[in-house]
């Protein structure tokens, strides 16, 4: 089904938290949601830049300091959100790094995996209580076509040391983790009968600040050509994220992306993902590893423990 931002219903009364909302896809997502009436919360590392972005969104926009490279900062941000708001309708896990010059997070994790996956894992788990009972609430995790280049499983050693800290492979592994996390989260939400659903989305190829300056030398000529001929401006690249956040016809567990030209153009539709991202046992192992590494555990409100039984694989696109 064709979809555009004109199909987004009014968002009055809804509260949406967007990580990395000061630029690129995050800011465009916040801009559209705010224009439809949502109260938008920009979770960002640079508070002054966040305030400037929020000022452009209108009176109903807030800022929370969040540094995904520090689990202490993530915990403080979650506590602040819980203090300020009694509920969340939308959580968009959008912020990320690609080929960062630094090698590790504050907690000693490889930068891609620590920021793109573990930081969002902790934030999401700590905010679930604000969403579980909210009708129509949605958690959107932004992944990438680069998840297809990832190889191998996840383990504690790799999470800390990495395997090419500025490489496309390291970035791809973090984006594979994002997609696997989104699907395991959906299974858990469905098992506990939560009102919340989890959806993943990728923007195709977007000309955002992630590409500027830090790409490994062998990738720079390729990235320049790709950005020139295939990349979309952030406003268009944000469409899969916006559909995931607002279209209640999109069920939990779906993975959305542009529908044409190798998933770089067109309206957002259910996308195809790598076989490795659909391995339910691997998704469960990644979740358990994430709990072990961060010390943050998903507490089910009721019912048993899924560890003693094979995970159920949902029938979902992609």
N, C-alpha and C positions, 0 to 999 in steps of 0.2 A: 504494500500500500504506500502511495506517495505521501510524503510528510514534509512540512516546512514549519518554520517558527510561527507562521500565521495560525497554525493549528493548536498552539499552546493555549490552554484555557487560563482564565484569571487565576492568579496565585494569591489573592488577598487572604490574609490570615495565616499564611504559611511562613515558616521560618526555614531558611536554607543556609547551610554552612558550606563554604567553598574554600578548600585549601589552595594556596597559590592564586588568590583572586586579584592580585595587583597588576596582572598583565596577561597577554596571550589568551589562551582558551578559557582560563579561569575567570578573567575579567569579562570576557564576552558572555560567558555563562551567567555571571552575576548581573551584568547589564540587562540581559533579556529578562531574567527572573524578576529583577527590581522593576522593570518597566511594566511587567504584568501584575505587580502589586505585592510581591513577596518581600518580607523583611530579610535582607541579605546580611550574612556575617562573613567577613573576609578574614580567614585565618592565614596569617602571613608572618614572615620573619622580620621584615622591615615595617615597623608600626607607622612611621611617618609616611612612607610610601602608601601603606594601606589606608591611612586617613585621607590622603589626597585622592586615592581611587574611590573611597567611600563617598567623598564629597561630590564626586561626579555622578553617583548613583542616586542621590536624593537623601531626604531626611531619615528614611527608614533603613539605613545601612550602618552596620557596626564593624568594629575591628577587634580581633583577638590575636595576641602575639603567639606565634607557633613556629618553632624551629624543628623540623622533622629530623634533623641530624642530632638531636638531643632528646633522649627519652624522658628526661626530667622536664624539658620544655613541653613535650607532648602531654605529660601528666598534668602540668600546670594549666595548659590550655584547656584540656578536658574539664578540669575542676572549675575553671572560669566560666566555661559554657554552661556547665551544670548549675552554677550559682546564678547566672543571669537569666537563663531560660528554663521553663518547665517542660519544654518539649522541643523536638526537632522534626520537621517534615521531610527535609532533604539534606543528605550529606553527600557532597561531591569530593571524592578523593582524587584531586587533580594535580597537586604540586608534584614536582619531581626534578631530578637532575639527570643530565646526560653528558657523559665525558667530563666529570668535574675535575678541576685541578687538584683538589685535596683527595687523599687516599682513603681515609677512614672517618667515620662519624665520631662524635664525642664518646660513644660507648664502645668504640673499637670495631665497628662493623664496616665491611667494604661499602663505600659510599652509595653506589647505586642500590644495593640490596637494603642497606640501612635506612636510607631516606625514602626511596620509592615504595618499598614494601613494609618494612618493620615499623616505621613511623606511622604509616596509615593503619596498619594492623592494630597497634596500640590505641590510636585515636578512636577507631571504630568500636573496638570492644568496650572502651571506657564510656562511650556515648550511647551504647545500645539501649540502656534503660530509658533514655529520653525518646526513643523511637518505637519500641516494641509494640506499644498499645495505640499508636497514632495511626488512624485509618489513612491509607494511601501513602504512607511514608516510604521513602525510597533511598537506598544507598547506591551511589554510582561510583564505580572505580574505573579510572581512566587508564587504559593499557595502550598497546601499540602494535602495529604490524611487525615490529622488531621482535615480538615474542617468538616468532617462528624460527629465528636463528639460534635460539637457546638450545643447549645440549646438556644432557646429564641431569641428575637429581640435585636435591638440596641437602646440605649437611652443615653442621656447626663450623667445621673448618673452612669451608668455602664461604660461609657467611662472613667470616672474620678476615680471611686472607684475600679472597677474590681470585680471579683467574684472568688478569688483564684489566686493571682497574679503570682504564679509560677506553676500553675496547667496546665495539658494538656488541660483542658476546656478553659482556658484563651487563650492559644496558638491557639487552634482550632477556637475560635471565631475570632481571628485576621486573620486567614487564610480563614475563610468563608467570612470575609469582603473583603479580597483581591479578591476572586473569584467574589463576587457580584459587586464590584467596576469595575472589568474588563468588565463585561457584561453590566452594565449601561453605562460605557464609550463607548463601541461599539455602543450602541443604539444612543447615542448623536452624535458620529462621523458620523454614517450613516444618521441620520436625517438632519445634516447640509451639507451632500455631501462632507465630507472631504476625502482626498486621504489616510488618515491614517486609519489603522485598529487596534483593540485591541484584543489580544489573551492571554489566561491564560495557564499556564503549571505547572505540578507538577513533581518532580524528582523521585517519588517512595520513597524509603528509602535510604538515602545517609549517608555515614560515614564521615560527615563534623564536623567542630569544634562546631557546635550548640549543639551537644550531650555531649560535654565534661564538666564534673564537676558540672553543676548546675541543673541537673534533680532532681525533687523531689524524696525523698528516696523510696517511694513505686514503682516508675517507673524504678529505676536503674537496678534491676535484669532482668526485661522485656527488657529494652533497650539494655543490654549487649547481650542477646540472639538474639534479632532482628538484631542488628548490625552485629553479627557474621555470621548469616545464610542468611539474606535477603538484607543487605545493599550493595549498589554498590559504587565503587569509584567515586569521583566527576566527572571524565572525562566521565563516562557513564551516571551518573545522570544528567549531563548538556544537554544531547541529546534532551529531550523534549523542553527545553528552546531554544536551537539552531534551532530546526525545526520551532518553533513558530516565531523566529526572521528572518528566511531566506527563508522559503518555501512558496512561494506566491500562492501555491495551497491550503493552509490552510486559510479558510475564517475567517473574523472577527467574534468574538463571540465564537470561538472554544475553547475547554478546552482539552489540550493534556497531556498524561501521558504514562508510559510504558504499553505495551499491554498484558503482560503475568504474571502469578503467583501473582494474586491479585494486579495487577498494580505495581509490584516491579521489574519486569524483562522485557526485550524485547524492540523492537523498539518503538518509540513514535507514538501513534495513538490517535484519539479522545477518551476521557475517560468519564466515568460516574461520575456524581456529585450528591451530596445530593439534595433532593427535595427543601430544604430551599434555596439553592443557585440559584434556577431557578425561584423564586418568583419575578416577575418584579416590583410589587408594593413595596416589601421590598427593592429591589435594589434602587429604587427611594428614598425611605425614608432614607436609609443609606447615599445616596449622599447628600441629603438636610441636614441631621444631620452633615455630614462632613464639609459642607460649614459653617454651624452655629458654629461649634466648632472651626474651624480654621480661620474664617473670609476671606477665599479665595473662590471666586465664579467663576464657569465656565461661561464665557461670550460667548454666541453664536454669531458668526459673522453676522448672519442675521436670519430672521424667527421669529416665535412665541415662546411661552413658553409652555413647556410640562406639567407644573404643573396643568393645568386645564383639562387635558384629561388623560385617563388611558394609561399607558405605553404599547407600542407594544412589544409583546414577539416574539423574532426572532426564526426562525426555524433553530436551530443549534445543533450539536451533544452534548451529555452530559447533 
